[in-house]
């Protein structure tokens, strides 16, 4: 039986992959004629792009790397047909073991909302150096209010934010974007860019998804 590391993938229509767990058989290969070998050698060589799908671990790493939100086991298994939940869990365990042995700065964590590729604790300070520390930013009350409005009502255009604030929101919006707390995603029916919160916002407030924000009835019970 093939081990997990030896499992091959083959591409299928629709941008997905299929686990190929059928045993491979050794079949005799016909030897080409000598003159045919010479003819092939005389032809100019051209680079041939490999059609072999990448290993399962590489595909999972790529999916988690580009995902803006945690990916559930159901979602991942649905994208790679034939992959079971137990195989996924074992593969991720082996990937994390490989990361630790190589001293990689990241690991895959299992959250209530799904799997996510995150920086390990010793390396998170570098993220703060890149984006700036939210704690040290000392946002103005206006920026905090703007962030709260977007968090609860996203996506919102600048005009919509200003209508709620009752004043210009250009400065707090730019500040929140620089600190990585919000980003622009798409446009509304009026061709206005919509502001939404980012994964950094979720990390800072220890949320797994935006639905975890406290609601009015939750606050009333405090």
N, C-alpha and C positions, 0 to 999 in steps of 0.2 A: 504493500500500500504506500502511496506517495505520502511523504511528510508535508506539513503545511508549507515549509520553506520551498519544497519542490513543486508545489501546485502551480500549474500554468494557467494563464488567462488568455482568452481569445476575444478579439473585438467582435461585437455584433452591431447590426444597424441601430441607429438611434443614440449613439454616443455612450453606450454602456459596455459592460464586460461580462463574460461568461466564464465561470470556473470550469476548467477542463481537467477532470479527475480520472479520466479513462487511462488505463495502463497503456504505456507505449510499447510496441513490439519492435524487435529488431528484424528488419527485412533485408535480404541481400540486395546490394546495390550493384547494378551493372557497371562495369568498368568501361569508360569511353575508349574509342580507338585512339591509337597514338597520333595519327594524322589529324584527328579532330582536336586533340589537346594542343597541337602545334598551331592549328588555325585559330583556336580561341586565344592562345597566348599572343598571337600577332595582332589581334584586335586591340584598339585603344581601350583602356579601362575607364569606365564611368562610374561615379559613386552611385550606389544603390541604397535608397532609404529603407531601413529595416521596418518590416511590418509586424515584428514580434511585439506583442503587448508588454508593457512593463510589469514587474512583479506586483503582487497584491499589496505588499507593504508600501511600495512607492505610490500606488494609486490612492491608498487610504491617506497617506501623508499629504499628497497633493490636495485631496478633497478637504481635509481638515485645515490645511494652510490657507486656502482661499475662502473658506466659509466665514461669513461675518457673524454667524450664530451657531450654537452647538448643533451637532448632527446626531440624530437618534440612531439607535441600532437598526430600527425598521427602515429608516431612510437610507442608510448605507447599504444594507442588505438588498434593498430594492434597486439600488443603482448597480450592484454587482450580482447578477443573477446566479443562483446556486450557492451563494455565501450564506451560511447559517449564523445565528447569533453566537453559538458556542465557538465557531471558527473565528468570528470577528473578535470576541473577547480574548481568545488565545493569541491571535495575531497582534493585537494591541499590547498584550502583556509582553510578548517577545520584542515588540518595537521599543517599548519603554526600557526593557532590559538592555537592548542594544544602545539606546540613547545614553543610559547611565554609564555603560562600559566605555563609550567613546567620549564621555564628558560633554555631551551636547547641552546647549543652554535651554532646551525646551523638553517638554514631556506631554503626553496625552492624558488628560484627566477626564473622569466620568462625573458629570454633573446631573442633577435631576432632569435637566432639559436635553441631555445628550453628551456626546464626546466633543472635546475641544482641545486644540493644540495651544499650549500656553508656555510662557517663559517660566523657568524655575526661579524660586525666590531669590537666590544670590544674584541673578541677572536683571531683576526688575528695576533696579536703580538706573540701569542704562536706558530703559524706556522713559524714565522720568527726565534723564538728561536730554533725550531726544525731543520729547514733547513738552517738557517743563512740568514741575510738580504742581498738581492741582491744589494741594494743601498750602503751598507757598504762593499760589497765584493771588489769593485773597480777592476773590471775585466781589465786585460791587453788588449791593442789593438788587440793582437793576438786572445785572447779568444772572444772578441766582433766580430771580423771578422769570426772566426770559427762558432759562433752562427748564424750569418747572412747567411753564406753559407748553414748551415743545415736547417735553417728556410725556405729558398727559394727553396732548391733542395732536401729536405728529401724524402725518407730515403737515407742516404749515409753511406758507410763503411768508416773506418778510412783511408784506402788507397785512396778512392775517395776524401775525404776531403784534404788529404795531397797533392794530385795531383793538386788541385785547389790553395791551399795555397803556394805550392812550398817549404814546410818545414814540419818537424815533428809536428804532432798535438796531440800527446799523452798527454802532460801536459794540454793544454786548454780543451781537451775533458774530462779529469778527473775532472777538476775544474768545468766545466759546469754540470757534473753529480752530483757532491757533492752539488751544489747549487740548484739542482732540475730543471734546465732549459732544460735539454735533458735527454733522456733515450734510452736504447737499445731495439729494437723491431724486432724480427725475424732475418732472414738471407737472403742475396741475392743469386743469382744463383751460386756464387763462395763460398758459405757457410761463408760469412763474415757478422758479425752483423751489422745491419743498425741503425744509430742514427736518432732520430726524436725529435721534440720539445714536451714539456709536457703541461698539463693544467696550471701549474704554470707560464710557459712562456706566455700563453695567458692572464692570470690574470694580470701579471705585466705590459704588454703592452696594457692592456684594449682592448683585441681582443676577439670576440666571436668564431671565427674560423680562421684557418690559411689562408684562402682565403682573409681575411680582411687586410693582409699585403699590404702596398703600392707597386704599380708596377712602372716600369720605366716611363711610360707615366704620372702617377700621380705625380711623383717627378719633371718631366719636367715642370708641370704647376705651381709649387710652386714658 
